[in-house]
């Protein structure tokens, strides 16, 4: 990006601690796919991190983590995925998970949630489909969980993929910068034409966003 120096904090930690630190930061920063949240929290629990530790390290809300852990302990992958996708709210997922598998009152619960505004029109339809699928195929999705790194070699591979992604982003940014320069040069020539400027003023279009105006003046 053209920078010659960056701020950095160098710490000495074990491979285990480095992995957990990276995992916790990724949960907090990155937009995970639904089952990635489940897998990440599950891994932290498996490594003897308490719920309070997970909350503190990830920055996720206490209620969210505790509710996800409840659904996780119940094996409710379908409900977790539905919550993460916005299909149903977390409150509805919890009520479904706490109900008996063949609870006929679930329909009444959905209707009540619709009346109170917890569920929108399309959500109640999706919730009914989800309940039917859950009854037929169980709470788990049956899909393969995302594999998380468990060795230094795996972390290196992930780092290399991230570097490649960042390189692509830099190329896109450079392309966008070049396109912007072309736009700036074109606008500068147009605004140097008094007839063009007069026409813009007549139409009330003689102003530019502050950033572009500044670039044209300095170009």
TAZI-V957008 format. One record per residue. PHI is phi in whole degrees, 0 to 359 (999 if undefined). PSI is psi in radians with two decimals (* if undefined). OMEGA is omega as a letter, one per 30 degrees, with the letter a starting at -180 (* if undefined). Layout:
BEGIN
PHI_PSI_OMEGA + PHI_PSI_OMEGA
END
This chain:
BEGIN
999_0.10_l + 93_-0.09_a + 281_2.44_l + 261_-0.32_l + 221_2.57_l + 225_2.60_l + 289_2.42_a + 211_2.57_l + 241_2.02_a + 262_2.18_l + 231_2.64_l + 258_1.98_l + 223_2.85_l + 286_2.87_l + 302_-0.68_l + 298_-0.85_a + 295_-0.68_l + 297_-0.69_l + 295_-0.80_a + 295_-0.71_l + 299_-0.78_a + 296_-0.73_a + 297_-0.79_a + 297_-0.73_l + 294_-0.66_a + 294_-0.67_l + 299_-0.75_a + 287_-0.59_a + 261_-0.75_a + 272_2.56_l + 281_1.65_a + 287_2.67_l + 286_2.78_a + 311_-0.94_a + 285_-0.25_l + 292_-0.69_l + 301_-0.84_l + 302_-0.83_a + 294_-0.69_a + 293_-0.81_l + 295_-0.68_l + 298_-0.71_a + 294_-0.72_l + 297_-0.70_l + 295_-0.70_a + 295_-0.43_l + 265_0.44_l + 67_0.46_l + 274_2.29_l + 284_2.91_l + 300_-0.71_l + 298_-0.68_l + 297_-0.75_a + 297_-0.76_l + 300_-0.80_a + 293_-0.71_a + 280_-0.52_a + 263_-0.40_a + 81_0.05_l + 287_2.67_a + 292_2.64_a + 299_-0.81_a + 298_-0.73_a + 298_-0.83_a + 296_-0.79_a + 295_-0.68_l + 292_-0.72_l + 296_-0.71_l + 297_-0.69_l + 300_-0.86_l + 296_-0.63_l + 295_-0.78_l + 295_-0.48_l + 274_-0.09_a + 73_0.47_a + 271_1.14_a + 295_-0.67_a + 297_-0.74_a + 292_-0.71_l + 298_-0.77_l + 297_-0.70_l + 296_-0.68_l + 295_-0.82_a + 296_-0.54_l + 276_-0.12_a + 81_0.21_l + 292_-0.76_l + 222_2.69_l + 286_2.83_a + 298_-0.64_a + 300_-0.72_l + 292_-0.71_l + 299_-0.71_l + 294_-0.71_l + 294_-0.67_l + 294_-0.74_a + 294_-0.58_a + 278_-0.29_l + 282_2.78_l + 291_2.72_a + 302_-0.66_a + 251_0.48_a + 295_2.00_a + 284_-0.20_a + 281_-0.08_l + 299_-0.64_l + 298_-0.73_l + 294_-0.66_l + 297_-0.71_l + 294_-0.72_l + 297_-0.70_l + 294_-0.71_l + 296_-0.59_l + 291_-0.72_a + 294_-0.62_a + 275_-0.05_l + 89_0.04_l + 291_-0.57_l + 243_2.37_l + 273_3.07_a + 305_-0.88_a + 287_-0.44_a + 290_-0.64_a + 294_-0.62_l + 294_-0.80_l + 295_-0.64_l + 296_-0.71_l + 296_-0.71_l + 296_-0.71_a + 297_-0.75_l + 297_-0.72_l + 296_-0.78_l + 296_-0.66_l + 295_-0.66_l + 292_-0.68_a + 282_-0.75_a + 245_-0.07_l + 93_3.03_a + 285_-0.40_a + 273_2.62_a + 283_-0.42_a + 84_-0.15_l + 279_2.84_l + 284_2.27_l + 290_2.61_l + 297_2.32_a + 279_2.22_a + 262_2.61_a + 294_2.41_l + 230_0.27_l + 209_2.87_l + 298_-0.64_a + 298_-0.73_l + 296_-0.71_l + 296_-0.68_l + 297_-0.75_l + 300_-0.77_l + 296_-0.72_l + 299_-0.74_a + 296_-0.69_l + 294_-0.69_l + 295_-0.70_l + 299_-0.75_l + 298_-0.71_l + 296_-0.74_l + 296_-0.64_l + 297_-0.72_l + 296_-0.70_l + 297_-0.67_l + 295_-0.69_l + 296_-0.71_l + 295_-0.69_l + 295_-0.70_l + 295_-0.71_l + 297_-0.77_l + 297_-0.64_l + 296_-0.74_l + 295_-0.69_l + 296_-0.69_l + 296_-0.70_l + 299_-0.69_l + 296_-0.73_l + 297_-0.77_a + 298_-0.78_l + 297_-0.71_l + 295_-0.76_l + 294_-0.65_l + 298_-0.73_l + 294_-0.71_a + 295_-0.75_a + 286_-0.20_l + 279_-0.24_l + 271_1.93_a + 298_-0.63_l + 297_-0.71_l + 295_-0.76_l + 296_-0.70_l + 298_-0.71_l + 296_-0.73_l + 297_-0.72_l + 298_-0.68_l + 296_-0.51_l + 265_-0.01_a + 72_0.49_a + 240_0.54_a + 268_0.16_l + 249_2.74_l + 231_2.76_l + 306_2.52_a + 306_-0.71_a + 296_-0.81_a + 293_-0.71_l + 300_-0.72_l + 294_-0.69_l + 294_-0.67_a + 293_-0.68_a + 294_-0.58_a + 263_-0.17_a + 290_*_*
END
